[in-house]
Amino acid sequence: MTAIIWGLVLAQNGLLNGLLRTVGVPAQPFLQSSDQALWSIVMMASWVGVPYWALFILAGLQGISQELYEAAEMDGAGILQRFSQVTLPLLRRVLVFVLVADTIANFLLFVPVLILTRGGPQLSTNTLMFEAYRRGFIFGDFGVSSAMIMLLLFATLAIVAVEFWLLRTSD
């Protein structure tokens, strides 16, 4: 649903181009230009993802006791010290979850590419997930498609393992 709405907003005669024309900027080929299409999909995916991940971070922030901040303040900690010594360590697990889940979601970005650009223009928005779909369901090459999915799976697992390794703690 989100991709359809963004398709209407970013269309040549869509809402965004209407607003741009109102302020004297010429219409932009957001989804028709190989220079702008990928950035338009990135913008759309971010717009969808940021509020979702912000809810997790907000829940994590609400789980931090005010007494910890008061104790740090009584010990003379400034706002930056309270953030770095209280907030960040207690949000670490939430931030790791958000980072890992967002990494996986971005690797599997498929629906916006299918609905908005079908990998074009000039394959500028062709992601590995979309290419696996094309190979399997359009060209009927299920072997290559399956191999691409396995490659995507192992690449995602490797990146997530590196993220966990980089964000490990001693506790």
N, C-alpha and C positions, 0 to 999 in steps of 0.2 A: 504494500500500500504506500509506504514512504517513497519508494522509487517512482511510483506512478505520479505522486504529487510533485516530487522534484522534477520529473520529466516535464510536467506542465509549467512549473516555475522557470525552468531553464530553457524552454523551447524558444525558437526564433521569435515568435510573437507572444512569448510568455510574460509572466508577471515581472520578473527581474529585468528583462529587456525593456518592458514598458516603463519601469521606474528609471532605468538608465536614460531612455529617450526623453523623459520628462525633465531631467537635469542637463540635457544637451550632450549626452554621451551616445555615440552610435551603438546600435544593437550588436551584441557579441554572439559569436557562434559557439556557445558553451559546449554543446554536445556534438557539434558538427566539425569542430576544428581538432586536428590531432595534437595541437599544442595545449588546448584548453580542456579537452574531454576528460583526461585522467584526473586533472585537478578538480574538475567539477564533481566527479565521482568521489574523490577523497573528501571534498567539502561536504557532500551529502552523507557519506559514511560517518564523518566526524560529528555532524549535526545530530545524527541518530545515536551515536555512541556516547558522547560526552554527558548528556543528562543521565543515562543509564549508569555509567560508572560513577558519576557524582553521587548518586543515591547510596552506593556502597561506601564511599568515602564519608559521606554525611553520617551514615549509621555507625561507622567506626569512630568518628569524632564524638558522637553522642554517647558512646560507650566509655569514653575517658572521663574519669571522676574529676570534678572541679577541685576536690581536695588536693589532688596532685599539683594542679596549677597554683593553688594558694600556698602550698608548702614550698614550691620552687620560688615563688615570689617572696616569701618570708626569708628564704635563703639568699635573696638578693639577685635572683635571675631576672634578666631583662626579657623583653618579648621574644627576641631572637633566640636566646638561650632556652626559654620555655618551649619554643617551637622545636628546636633541634634536640633538646634533651628529654622532653616529655612527649610532645605530640608525635614526632616522626617515629621514635622507637615503638610507641604503642599502636601506631597505624601501620607498622611494617607488614604484618600479615595481610591486612586489607589491601595495601598497595601492591604486594606481590600477587595476590589474587587478581586484581584489576589488570596489572601488567600482563600476566599470563593469559587471562581470558580475552583481553583485547588483542593480543598477538594472534591467538588462534582465530578470533573472529575476522581479523584482517586478512589472514592467509586464506580463509574460506570465503572471502567476498565473491559472491556469484550473482545473486539476484539483481542488484543494481546494474551490473554489466550486461546481463541478459536483457533486462527490460529497457534500459536507456540507450545502449550503444551496440549491443551484440558484438563487442570486442573491437569495434571500429571507433573512429575512422582510421583507416590504414593500420589496423591492429594496435592502435595506441592504448587501448584500454583492455587488451587481451591479457587476462590474468591466467596463472597456471590452472586454477580451478575451472575457469571458463574454457580454456583450451582442452582440458580433459573431457569436458562435456561435448565440445565440438567433435573431437576425435571419436568419441564413443557413440554419441547419439545422432550426429549429423553425417559423419563419414563411415560409421559402422566399424571402426577400428578399435574394438574393445580391448585388445591386448595392449596397445599403446596407451589407451585411456587408463586402464588399470595400473600400468606402470607409472604413469604420471601421478595418479592418486597416491600410490605407494611412496613415490618420491616426495610428494607434498606432505604426507604423513611423517616420514622420517625427518624431513627438513623442519617441520613444525616441532616435533619431539626434540630435535637437537637444539633448536633455539630456546624452547621452554626449559630444557635441562641447563643451558648456559645461563638463562635468567635466574633459575633457582640457585645455581652455583654462585653467581655474582651477588645474590641477595641473601645468602645464607647467614645465619647468626650462630653464636656460640651457645645459645640456650636451647 
